[in-house]
Amino acid sequence: MLDKNRPGWWRNATIYQIYPKSFQDTTGSGTGDLKGIISRLDYLQKLGIDVIWLSPVFASPQVDNGYDVSDYRAIDPMYGSLEDMRELIAEGKKRGIGIVLDMVLNHSSDQHRWFLEAKSSRDNPCHDYYVWRDGTPDQYPNDMKAAFGGPAWTWVPEVGQYYFHQFAPQQPDLNWENPALRRELYDMILWWMEQGVAGFRLDVIDQIAKEPDRGITNNGPRLHEYLRELSAETFQKGCMVTVGEAWGADLERAKLYSAPDGSELSMVFQFEHILLDQQPGKTKWDLAPLPLVQLKKTMARWQTGLHNQGWNSLFMSSHDLPRIVSRWGDDGKYREESAKMLATMLHGMQGTPYIYQGEELGMTNIRLPITEYRDLETLNLYQERLEQGYPEEDVLASIYARSRDNARTPMQWDDSPNGGFTAGEPWIQVNSNYREINAAAQIEDENSVFSYYRRLTALRKEYPVFIEGDFTLLEPEHPNLFVYRREYQGEQLLVVCNFGDQQTEWELPAEWKDAEVLIANYPPQDGNLLRPWEAKILLCPAVRS
Ligand code: TEU
């Protein structure tokens, strides 16, 4: 068990993301709940993770599945009670698993008390907690657009002003320029720290310092000033792990965010690798193939760039992204091999790995009739593109590949109806492949994707080179091999991944011929041929004189 009171403990941790709505239902309501998570802690302990990041479970009208918070100190009744949360924290602790809460500090719900007061009168003290601009009902302050479609401004007749929202109209942006608002947020975070949480994931944290008059959404001039204040007033008073979601982070900025002195955060989610299979200047809905050589170089730049100067988060899946085996792997014939290969590629690197629920089973994307999608982003996109004259089949192809609902279908626990997720009617359909792809079928099977993730997680605990080692990319221009070396105090790892279903000739460098195979997704074989999606990690121990 990691000692979570030791500074920097999270460098050795593996974090598991739970999307609570889709994890485990215990009441038959069709949505997951906290008791459901508690009932699955043994499963997570077996996987070997140290931390659970919970997508938001706070009181919310659920316009954006909880990323619209109406009370940051209350649990949404759909998920249970504060008592259940306390029990989850305590039961987690017993198993060495800390709880990370997902804090949405850029915006609240329009049903939050602050916003209800704010929109009642310009004189209300909460009015300035949000971002208002004068105007007339027929003239927006400017032409900024919201992330989920439509304008970023909504008119409130009571005060004769527009409020600013980077996401849905029901998610008004908070005004970080107001010190009283910042204090409210800090007090709320301190209160959660007193409840015993291990840390926080900070939703779209790079967008808090917006300056709409200048068209600035992320990376505003005061961003790092706010972060340092936030960190000093809250996280640094405990031994919190913190990860900021920062779509706009480049390497230089990531060094500030994750500075080793702890003045801001532990690490950020940056998205350079995720954005590679998106056409330049286009949206994620305009599909493009993954350029492997660029992926390698991007990953390598972050690995070497943050070595000793910051800290990487290692992720390829989340509740906002398609299933990785469907996206970068092969969710047909080579589903298991490619799921394991992708895991090898990522978990061999320096940083804190994140596993998104179901990734450890090799869960796949889904195709649903449009009426069965639930995500507002997907539904808005569908309407918008049809109005713009796109053929419906093209729009659906984009949705199949990129809808956030791909990741949000219920966790597949076993082959009983609805995959063991609920005894009721699930809020979103279960992927029909649950009869083959489910946890029960994998837990005891040594060759399963689950067992592979479990071994990777254990290896990171066993060999310090995973945590501390530097990174060298080999074969940078090779079109389908992703090979790299890690080294720490003479101990070396070689990570070899054959990206694709082609067999690839590759001769292992001589010095590795007698190395120990720590993990591999195929049985050993003589010769220089790598099989489809083959992956392995080799170890050369330090030579002791
Ligand atoms: O995501 C931020 C964000 O920018 C995404 O909405 C992204 O634009 C989209 O997924 C890509 O298509 C965070 C949360 O992770 C997401 O679930 C929320 O919807 C969003 O913030 C608003 O809180």
Boltz pocket constraint, residues with backbone or C-beta under 6 A from the ligand:
constraints:
  - pocket:
      binder: B
      contacts: [[A, 64], [A, 67], [A, 68], [A, 104], [A, 147], [A, 167], [A, 203], [A, 204], [A, 245], [A, 247], [A, 284], [A, 319], [A, 320], [A, 377], [A, 404]]
      max_distance: 6.0
